[in-house]
């Protein structure tokens, strides 16, 4: 059975990438590059004027970043499904992109193996995340949110030793317990706690424990 021809706008500021993608898609039937763009503003114009089925959009674009260009396109009249091209992307950026309206993400180092499948998947109405077809976006977003919670850890300027002390406070240790565990004097522990209170803006051990849990300062056991 013949596939319908998928009309594509290709937006990437690197001519080499655009040539490479064009060559990859020309090797198979069913794909037509109807327009190209070298920056975010051009991507918006080409997508709204040419009404492609798919927009292949680089995340890092001059004049207007890819995510901002995508936001403008999604808020406009275009029905194009957007597949992001990127060299690197954080889990948090993937979550943001999906919330804005992206249908998938293809890493540039996986273009040769994944591009055609990703385009067909997104064209068919599914999502392409993490190098595979995703049907249930809610489930995929939930998994991504769990992944994102770990790397997003902030330390609020606390030293490694202070973080260890915070961990002990969460476990309910006394100053004497902490001093014994780390071979410190109780005066030193008090000094650490005073510094921790200053840096986190709390004033009691209970507040510190609650703050630490809420802000992922301690690793769940």
PADO-492060 format. One record per residue: chain; x negated, y negated, z negated of N, C-alpha, C, O in turn. Coordinates in steps of 0.05 Angstrom, whole numbers, padded with zeros to 5 digits. Each point is the difference from the previous one (the first is absolute). Layout:
<atoms>
A  X  Y  Z  X  Y  Z  X  Y  Z  X  Y  Z
...
</atoms>
This chain:
<atoms>
A  -00017  00024  00000  00017  -00024  00000  -00018  -00025  00000  -00019  -00002  -00015
A  00026  -00017  00032  -00016  -00024  00003  00006  -00019  -00023  00023  -00005  -00007
A  -00045  -00007  -00004  00003  -00020  -00021  00006  -00027  00014  -00010  -00005  00022
A  00026  -00012  -00035  00004  -00027  00011  -00026  -00016  -00002  -00016  00006  -00018
A  00011  -00025  00036  -00024  -00016  -00002  00003  -00020  -00023  00020  -00014  -00002
A  -00040  00014  -00015  00000  -00018  -00023  -00015  -00026  00007  -00024  00001  00007
A  00038  -00023  -00010  -00012  -00026  00007  -00014  -00011  -00025  00011  -00002  -00021
A  -00037  -00006  00025  -00017  -00007  -00023  -00013  -00028  00004  -00009  -00006  00022
A  00009  -00010  -00043  -00017  -00024  -00001  -00023  00007  -00019  00004  00011  -00022
A  -00028  -00017  00031  -00024  00006  -00015  -00013  -00026  -00010  -00009  -00016  00016
A  00007  00013  -00042  -00011  -00024  -00012  -00024  00006  -00017  00002  00013  -00021
A  -00026  -00021  00031  -00025  00005  -00014  -00020  -00021  00010  -00001  -00005  00024
A  -00014  -00007  -00042  -00018  -00022  00008  -00026  00011  00013  -00015  -00016  00011
A  00011  00042  -00011  -00024  00011  00012  00006  00012  00028  00015  00020  00001
A  -00025  -00032  00020  00005  00010  00027  -00007  00030  00003  00013  00015  00014
A  -00035  -00007  -00028  -00009  00028  00002  00022  00019  -00010  00005  00021  00011
A  00008  -00029  -00033  00021  00017  -00011  00024  00001  00019  00011  00022  00005
A  -00004  -00045  00007  00023  00000  00018  -00006  00017  00025  00017  00015  00009
A  -00042  -00016  00001  -00007  00016  00023  00001  00030  -00008  00010  00017  00015
A  -00020  -00011  -00039  -00001  00028  -00009  00028  00011  -00003  00006  00023  00009
A  00012  -00038  -00021  00028  00009  -00004  00014  00003  00027  00014  00020  00005
A  -00019  -00039  00013  00013  00001  00027  -00010  00026  00014  00016  00014  00013
A  -00041  -00009  -00015  -00011  00025  00013  00012  00025  -00012  00006  00019  00015
A  -00004  -00018  -00042  00011  00023  -00013  00029  00006  00009  00008  00023  00005
A  00007  -00045  -00003  00029  00004  00008  00003  00005  00029  00020  00012  00008
A  -00039  -00022  00009  00003  00005  00029  -00005  00029  00007  00007  00009  00022
A  -00020  00006  -00040  -00006  00028  00005  00026  00018  -00002  -00001  00022  00009
A  00022  -00034  -00020  00025  00016  -00003  00023  -00015  00013  00000  -00025  00000
A  00020  00039  00009  00023  -00013  00012  00018  -00010  -00023  -00001  00010  -00022
A  00017  -00030  00028  00021  -00008  -00019  -00007  -00024  -00016  00015  -00008  -00018
A  -00038  -00006  00024  -00007  -00023  -00015  -00007  -00023  00019  -00013  00004  00020
A  00023  -00028  -00026  -00005  -00023  00017  -00007  -00024  -00017  00016  -00009  -00016
A  -00041  -00001  00019  -00007  -00025  -00014  00011  -00023  00016  -00010  -00006  00021
A  00030  -00007  -00032  00014  -00022  00014  -00012  -00027  -00007  00006  -00020  00014
A  -00022  00018  -00035  -00012  -00025  -00008  -00022  00003  -00020  00000  00020  -00014
A  -00018  -00039  00012  -00021  00001  -00019  -00002  -00027  -00015  00008  -00021  00011
A  -00019  00022  -00035  -00004  -00025  -00015  -00026  00001  -00015  -00009  00022  -00009
A  -00004  -00045  00005  -00026  -00001  -00013  00001  -00013  -00027  -00021  -00001  -00014
A  00044  -00009  00005  00003  -00011  -00027  00029  00003  -00009  00017  00009  00015
A  -00012  -00016  -00040  00026  00004  -00011  00022  -00016  00013  00022  00010  00004
A  -00028  -00035  00004  00021  -00017  00013  00007  00012  00027  00024  00001  00008
A  -00044  00008  00007  00005  00012  00027  00016  00026  -00004  00017  00007  00017
A  -00022  00007  -00038  00015  00026  -00005  00029  -00006  -00004  00017  00015  00011
A  -00010  -00036  -00026  00028  -00008  -00004  00013  -00007  00027  00021  00010  00006
A  -00034  -00028  00009  00011  -00009  00026  00004  00023  00019  00022  00003  00012
A  -00042  00015  -00009  00002  00022  00019  00022  00019  -00008  00014  00010  00017
A  -00012  -00005  -00043  00021  00019  -00010  00028  -00011  00005  00018  00015  00009
A  -00014  -00040  -00015  00026  -00012  00003  00008  -00004  00030  00023  00003  00007
A  -00043  -00009  00010  00005  -00004  00028  00003  00026  00016  00017  00002  00018
A  -00033  00018  -00025  -00002  00024  00017  00018  00022  -00011  00005  00020  00014
A  00005  -00022  -00039  00018  00020  -00012  -00010  00028  00004  00014  00017  00011
A  -00038  -00010  -00021  -00010  00027  00002  00014  00019  -00019  00014  -00009  -00018
A  -00018  00035  00023  00010  00020  -00019  -00018  00001  -00025  00009  00003  -00022
A  -00035  -00006  00028  -00021  00003  -00021  -00019  -00024  00001  -00008  -00008  00021
A  00002  -00003  -00045  -00022  -00019  -00002  -00023  00013  -00015  00003  00008  -00023
A  -00026  -00005  00036  -00024  00009  -00013  -00015  -00025  -00010  -00009  -00016  00016
A  00008  00013  -00042  -00009  -00026  -00012  -00024  00004  -00019  00002  00015  -00019
A  -00024  -00028  00026  -00023  00000  -00018  00006  -00015  -00026  00013  -00021  00001
A  -00021  00032  -00024  00005  -00014  -00025  -00017  -00025  -00003  00010  -00021  -00009
A  -00035  00022  00017  -00018  -00023  -00002  00000  -00016  00026  -00014  00008  00019
A  00030  -00029  -00018  00002  -00016  00024  -00007  -00029  -00005  00007  -00011  -00021
A  -00020  -00003  00041  -00004  -00029  -00004  00025  -00016  00003  00021  00010  00010
A  -00022  -00035  -00020  00022  -00019  00001  00023  00007  -00018  00010  -00016  -00015
A  -00001  00041  00017  00022  00009  -00018  -00005  00030  -00006  00001  00016  00018
A  -00005  -00009  -00044  -00005  00028  -00006  00022  00018  00009  00023  -00008  00003
A  -00030  00034  00001  00019  00019  00011  00026  00003  -00017  00022  00001  00011
A  -00025  -00001  -00038  00023  00004  -00017  00019  -00025  00002  00024  00003  00000
A  -00036  -00027  00003  00017  -00024  00003  00013  -00001  00027  00023  -00007  00002
A  -00038  00016  00019  00013  00001  00026  00023  00020  00000  00021  -00005  00012
A  -00025  00028  -00025  00020  00020  -00001  00025  -00011  -00015  00023  00006  00008
A  -00028  -00021  -00029  00023  -00011  -00016  00017  -00018  00019  00024  00000  -00001
A  -00038  -00017  00017  00015  -00018  00018  00015  00016  00021  00023  -00007  00007
A  -00035  00029  00003  00013  00016  00021  00025  00015  -00011  00021  00000  00012
A  -00025  00011  -00036  00022  00015  -00013  00024  -00019  -00006  00023  00008  00002
A  -00030  -00033  -00010  00021  -00019  -00006  00012  -00013  00024  00020  -00015  -00001
A  -00031  00021  00025  00010  -00011  00025  00021  00019  00012  00013  00015  -00013
A  -00012  -00017  00040  00020  00016  00014  -00011  00026  00011  00015  00015  00012
A  -00040  -00010  -00015  -00013  00023  00013  00010  00026  -00013  00004  00002  -00024
A  -00001  00018  00041  00006  00027  -00010  -00024  00019  00002  00003  00024  -00004
A  -00026  -00036  00011  -00024  00017  00003  -00007  00014  -00026  00002  -00012  -00022
A  -00010  00037  00024  -00011  00014  -00024  -00030  -00006  -00001  -00014  00002  00020
A  00005  -00008  -00044  -00028  -00010  -00003  -00018  00021  -00012  00006  00011  -00022
A  -00027  -00005  00036  -00020  00019  -00009  -00026  -00015  -00004  -00011  -00012  00019
A  00001  00012  -00044  -00024  -00016  -00006  -00026  00015  00007  -00002  00024  -00004
A  -00016  -00038  00016  -00027  00011  00005  -00019  -00013  -00019  00001  -00025  -00004
A  -00018  00040  -00009  -00019  -00012  -00019  -00025  00017  -00004  00001  00024  00004
A  -00023  -00037  -00011  -00024  00014  -00007  00001  00010  -00028  -00006  00023  -00006
A  00015  -00040  -00013  00003  00007  -00028  00026  -00013  -00010  00007  -00022  00008
A  00006  00035  -00027  00024  -00011  -00012  00003  00012  -00028  -00004  00024  -00003
A  00011  -00040  -00016  00004  00010  -00027  00028  00011  -00003  00018  -00006  00016
A  -00014  00023  -00036  00027  00011  -00005  00020  -00022  -00005  00023  00001  00010
A  -00032  -00022  -00024  00018  -00022  -00006  00008  -00014  00026  00024  -00008  00003
A  -00042  00005  00016  00007  -00013  00026  00019  00017  00016  00018  -00010  00013
A  -00022  00037  -00015  00019  00018  00014  00028  -00004  -00011  00019  -00002  00015
A  -00017  00001  -00041  00026  -00003  -00013  00013  -00027  00009  00023  00000  00007
A  -00039  -00021  -00007  00010  -00026  00008  00009  00001  00029  00021  -00011  00007
A  -00037  00023  00010  00007  00002  00029  00026  00015  00004  00016  -00009  00017
A  -00012  00031  -00031  00024  00015  00003  00024  -00015  -00010  00022  00002  00011
A  -00026  -00017  -00033  00022  -00017  -00010  00008  -00021  00020  00024  -00006  00003
A  -00044  -00006  00010  00006  -00021  00020  00015  00012  00024  00017  -00013  00011
A  -00024  00037  -00003  00014  00013  00023  -00018  00016  00018  00010  00009  00021
A  -00035  -00004  -00028  -00017  00017  00017  00012  00028  00001  00011  00010  -00020
A  -00015  00004  00042  00009  00027  00003  -00023  00020  -00003  00005  00025  -00003
A  -00029  -00035  00003  -00023  00019  -00003  -00026  -00014  00000  -00002  -00024  00007
A  -00019  00038  -00014  -00027  -00010  -00001  -00018  00020  00013  00000  00024  -00006
A  -00017  -00033  00025  -00019  00017  00013  -00028  -00011  -00005  -00005  -00023  00008
A  -00013  00038  -00019  -00027  -00009  -00004  -00015  00001  00026  00003  00019  00016
A  -00020  -00039  -00011  -00013  -00001  00026  -00019  00023  00005  -00004  00008  00023
A  -00007  00003  -00044  -00018  00023  00004  00015  00026  00006  -00012  00020  00007
A  00039  -00021  -00009  00016  00023  00006  00017  -00004  00025  00018  00015  00006
A  -00024  -00037  00009  00017  -00007  00023  00002  00023  00020  00021  00007  00009
A  -00044  00004  -00002  -00001  00020  00021  00018  00024  -00007  00014  00011  00018
A  -00014  -00002  -00043  00015  00024  -00007  00029  -00005  -00007  00017  00017  00003
A  -00011  -00042  -00012  00027  -00005  -00011  00017  -00019  00016  00025  00000  -00004
A  -00036  -00016  00022  00014  -00023  00011  00026  00009  00014  00021  -00011  -00006
A  -00023  00029  00025  00024  00008  00015  00022  00012  -00018  00023  -00006  00003
A  -00032  00023  -00021  00019  00013  -00019  00013  -00021  -00017  00024  00001  -00005
A  -00040  -00020  -00005  00011  -00021  -00018  00020  -00017  00015  00021  -00006  -00011
A  -00027  -00001  00036  00019  -00017  00016  00026  00015  00004  00022  -00011  -00003
A  -00024  00037  00011  00024  00016  00005  00017  00003  -00026  00024  -00001  00001
A  -00038  00005  -00023  00013  00003  -00026  00016  -00025  -00007  00023  00002  -00008
A  -00036  -00025  00010  00013  -00025  -00007  00022  -00007  00020  00021  -00010  -00008
A  -00025  00016  00033  00020  -00005  00021  00025  00017  -00006  00023  -00009  00005
A  -00027  00033  -00015  00023  00018  -00006  00015  -00008  -00025  00021  00011  -00006
A  -00032  -00031  -00010  00015  -00009  -00023  -00012  00008  -00027  00010  -00008  -00021
A  -00031  00024  00022  -00013  00008  -00025  -00024  -00019  -00006  -00004  -00020  00014
A  -00010  00026  -00035  -00023  -00016  -00008  -00026  00016  00003  00000  00025  00000
A  -00022  -00039  00003  -00027  00012  00002  -00018  -00011  -00022  -00009  -00023  00002
A  00005  00039  -00023  -00015  -00010  -00023  -00020  00021  -00008  00006  00024  -00002
A  -00031  -00032  -00002  -00021  00019  -00009  -00006  00022  00020  -00007  00022  -00007
A  00010  -00029  00033  -00007  00019  00021  00021  00022  00005  -00006  00021  00011
A  00031  -00026  -00020  00021  00020  00004  00028  -00013  00002  00004  -00022  -00009
A  00014  00038  00021  00028  -00009  00002  00013  -00001  -00027  -00003  00018  -00017
A  00017  -00040  00011  00015  -00002  -00025  00029  -00006  00007  00006  -00020  00014
A  00012  00036  -00024  00029  -00004  00005  00013  -00015  -00023  00016  -00018  00004
A  -00024  00024  -00029  00012  -00013  -00024  -00018  -00022  -00009  -00020  00005  -00015
A  00026  -00030  00022  -00017  -00023  -00007  00000  -00005  -00030  -00020  -00007  -00012
A  00043  00011  -00001  00002  -00005  -00029  -00019  00018  -00015  -00014  -00009  -00018
A  00013  00034  00025  -00018  00019  -00013  -00029  -00007  00006  -00017  00001  -00018
A  00011  -00009  00043  -00027  -00007  00007  -00009  -00025  -00016  -00023  -00002  -00009
A  00041  -00018  00007  -00006  -00024  -00015  -00005  00006  -00030  -00018  -00011  -00013
A  00034  00029  00002  -00003  00008  -00028  -00028  00012  -00004  -00014  -00007  -00020
A  00005  00025  00038  -00026  00012  -00002  -00022  -00021  00002  -00020  00000  -00015
A  00023  -00019  00034  -00020  -00021  00003  -00001  -00018  -00024  -00022  -00008  -00008
A  00045  00002  -00005  00000  -00017  -00024  -00015  00013  -00022  -00015  -00013  -00015
A  00017  00040  00013  -00014  00015  -00021  -00030  -00001  00005  -00016  -00003  -00018
A  00008  00005  00044  -00028  -00002  00007  -00011  -00028  -00006  -00023  -00003  -00010
A  00039  -00017  00016  -00009  -00028  -00003  -00003  -00007  -00029  -00016  -00019  -00007
A  00030  00032  -00011  -00002  -00008  -00029  -00027  00005  -00011  -00008  -00014  -00019
A  -00007  00033  00029  -00026  00007  -00012  -00022  -00020  00008  -00013  -00011  -00018
A  00009  00005  00045  -00022  -00018  00006  00005  -00029  -00008  -00019  -00016  -00002
A  00044  00009  -00003  00006  -00028  -00006  -00006  -00008  -00029  00009  -00021  -00009
A  -00025  00037  -00005  -00006  -00005  -00028  -00016  -00025  -00003  -00021  -00003  00012
A  00030  -00016  -00029  -00015  -00024  -00007  -00011  00004  -00028  00013  00012  -00017
A  -00036  -00024  00011  -00013  00004  -00026  00001  -00025  -00017  -00008  00000  -00023
A  00018  -00023  00034  00002  -00025  -00016  -00026  -00009  -00012  00000  -00012  -00021
A  -00022  00019  00034  -00027  -00008  -00010  -00010  00017  -00023  -00021  -00007  -00012
A  00035  00028  00005  -00009  00018  -00022  -00025  00016  00009  -00001  00010  00022
A  -00018  -00007  -00040  -00024  00016  00005  00008  00030  -00002  00021  00006  -00012
A  -00038  00011  00022  00005  00029  -00003  00004  00008  -00029  00018  00016  -00006
A  -00034  -00027  -00012  00003  00007  -00029  00027  -00010  -00010  00014  00013  -00015
A  -00007  -00038  00022  00026  -00011  -00009  00023  00017  00011  00020  00004  -00015
A  -00022  00006  00039  00021  00017  00011  00002  00026  -00016  00022  00011  -00005
A  -00045  -00001  -00004  00000  00025  -00017  00014  -00006  -00026  00015  00016  -00010
A  -00020  -00040  -00001  00013  -00008  -00026  00030  -00002  00005  00016  00009  -00017
A  -00008  -00021  00039  00029  -00002  00006  00013  00028  00001  00022  00004  -00010
A  -00036  00015  00023  00010  00027  00001  00004  00012  -00028  00020  00014  -00004
A  -00038  -00020  -00014  00002  00010  -00027  00024  -00013  -00014  00014  00014  -00015
A  -00009  -00039  00019  00022  -00014  -00012  00027  00012  00009  00018  00004  -00016
A  -00017  00002  00042  00024  00013  00011  00005  00027  -00013  00023  00008  -00004
A  -00044  00006  -00003  00002  00026  -00013  00005  -00003  -00030  00004  00020  -00014
A  -00003  -00045  00003  00006  -00004  -00028  -00024  00002  -00019  00004  00003  -00024
A  -00028  -00006  00034  -00024  00002  -00016  -00003  -00025  -00018  00008  -00022  00008
A  -00019  00025  -00031  -00007  -00022  -00018  -00027  -00011  00008  -00015  00012  00016
A  00007  -00035  -00027  -00026  -00011  00005  -00022  00020  -00009  -00020  00003  00014
A  00025  00010  -00036  -00019  00019  -00011  -00003  00023  00020  -00023  00010  00005
A  00045  00000  00006  -00001  00022  00020  -00016  -00008  00024  -00017  00016  00010
A  00022  -00040  00000  -00014  -00010  00024  -00030  -00003  -00006  -00017  00008  00016
A  00010  -00019  -00040  -00028  -00003  -00007  -00014  00026  -00001  -00023  00003  00010
A  00036  00017  -00021  -00012  00027  -00003  -00003  00013  00028  -00021  00012  00006
A  00041  -00015  00011  00000  00013  00027  -00024  -00011  00017  -00012  00015  00014
A  00007  -00041  -00016  -00020  -00012  00017  -00026  -00008  -00015  -00017  -00014  00011
A  00015  00023  -00036  -00024  -00006  -00016  -00005  -00030  -00002  -00022  -00009  00004
A  00043  -00005  -00011  -00001  -00029  -00003  00007  -00007  -00029  00011  00016  -00015
A  -00018  -00041  00007  00010  -00010  -00026  00028  -00010  00003  00009  -00006  00022
A  00006  00006  -00044  00027  -00010  00002  00001  -00030  00008  00019  -00009  00013
A  -00040  -00006  -00021  -00001  -00028  00008  -00002  -00003  00030  00013  -00017  00012
A  -00028  00035  00001  -00003  00000  00029  00027  00006  00013  00007  -00012  00020
A  00007  00031  -00031  00027  00007  00011  00018  -00024  -00002  00015  -00006  00018
A  -00015  -00008  -00041  00016  -00023  -00004  -00007  -00022  00021  00018  -00014  00010
A  -00044  00011  -00005  -00008  -00019  00020  00010  00007  00028  00010  -00017  00015
A  -00011  00043  -00009  00010  00010  00026  00030  -00006  00002  00010  -00010  00020
A  00005  00015  -00042  00029  -00004  00000  00006  -00030  00004  00019  -00007  00014
A  -00034  -00010  -00028  00004  -00029  00003  -00003  -00009  00029  00016  -00015  00010
A  -00037  00026  00003  -00005  -00007  00028  00023  00010  00018  00009  -00013  00018
A  00000  00038  -00024  00021  00012  00016  00026  -00016  -00003  00014  -00005  00020
A  -00008  -00004  -00045  00024  -00016  -00004  -00002  -00026  00016  00020  -00008  00012
A  -00043  -00004  -00012  -00004  -00025  00014  00005  00004  00030  00013  -00016  00014
A  -00025  00037  -00003  00002  00005  00029  00027  00008  00009  00008  -00006  00023
A  00007  00020  -00039  00026  00010  00008  00023  -00018  -00009  00023  00003  00009
A  -00029  -00021  -00028  00021  -00019  -00009  00019  00012  -00020  00022  -00011  -00004
A  -00029  00034  -00008  00018  00012  -00020  -00012  -00006  -00028  -00023  -00009  -00003
A  00039  00014  -00018  -00009  -00007  -00027  00002  00023  -00020  -00009  -00002  -00023
A  00021  00025  00031  00001  00023  -00019  -00008  00025  00014  00000  00001  00025
A  -00005  00019  -00040  -00008  00026  00011  00023  00013  00016  -00004  00012  00021
A  00029  -00016  -00031  00023  00010  00014  00004  -00013  00027  00004  00013  00020
A  -00007  -00040  -00020  00002  -00015  00025  -00021  00009  00020  00005  00003  00024
A  -00029  00002  -00035  -00022  00009  00017  00006  00027  00013  -00004  00005  00023
A  00015  00014  -00040  00006  00026  00010  00022  -00001  00022  -00003  00013  00021
A  00023  -00030  -00025  00021  -00003  00020  -00010  -00013  00025  00007  00008  00022
A  -00024  -00028  -00025  -00012  -00014  00023  -00017  00020  00016  00001  00000  00025
A  -00017  00016  -00039  -00018  00019  00013  00015  00020  00017  -00008  00007  00022
A  00030  00003  -00033  00017  00019  00014  00013  -00013  00025  00000  00012  00021
A  00011  -00036  -00026  00015  -00013  00022  -00019  -00008  00023  00009  00000  00023
A  -00034  -00006  -00029  -00018  -00010  00020  -00021  00021  00008  -00021  -00006  00012
A  00027  00031  -00018  -00017  00023  00009  -00029  -00003  -00009  -00018  00008  00015
A  00014  -00019  -00039  -00028  -00002  -00010  -00010  00027  -00010  -00024  00004  -00004
A  00043  00014  -00002  -00008  00027  -00009  00010  00020  00020  00022  -00003  00012
A  -00037  00024  -00008  00008  00022  00017  00019  00018  -00014  -00006  00010  -00022
A  00030  -00004  00033  00019  00017  -00013  -00012  00028  -00005  -00014  00011  00017
A  00019  00000  -00041  -00011  00026  -00006  00017  00022  00011  -00006  00024  -00003
</atoms>
